[in-house]
Amino acid sequence: MESKLFFNVEGNTSMAKGGSGDLLSGVIASFMAQGLTPLEASILGTYIVYKTARDLSIDHTSYYVTPILIANNMYKTFAEIKKIINIASPLKINLNKDALKGRLLKITANRRREQ
């Protein structure tokens, strides 16, 4: 059996607060409940929570950003993903899953260049 190891090398101090892991776990569980595999749910959930936290820490400060603020603003990240990959909902992935992962990686790479 081949095993794979994935690292999220992104992140910021705004996620270093009590409750951030609980939020991430809930997001991943909700994606799994909607039919994504654990790996797909983990990749997508990690990206959405990270990107929302990063965007909020740019607008505010990392000290101000809390898990509840991240949760209340994740809709903005969903809307951006929806525009970029042109699907009805980021959760209706069907078998476009590989394309979605590729687009998320491209989005992250493009954001790095902008900063």
C-alpha positions, 0 to 999 in steps of 0.5 A: 500500500502506497502512503502519501503525506501532505503538508500545508505550508501556508498559514499565519498566526491568526489561526494560532488560537483556541478553537481554530482546530475545532473549526477546521475539523467541522469544515472537513467533516461537513465536506465529508458528509457531502460526499468528498473523500477524507483527503479531498475534504481535508485539502479543501477545508484546510485551504478555505479556512487558511485563505479566509483567516489570511484575508481577514488578517490582512484587513484587520490584524492576526490578533483580532481574527478569531475562529468565529470571525473566520467561520462568519466570513468563509462565505467570501472564500466560497464565493471567490472559489465559485467565480474562479472555477465556475461551478454552481457550488464549491461543494458540488464537485462531482468528478471535477475533483482533480480540476478543483485541486489544480485550481486551488493550487493555482489560486494559492500560487497566484496569491503568493506572487501578488504579495 
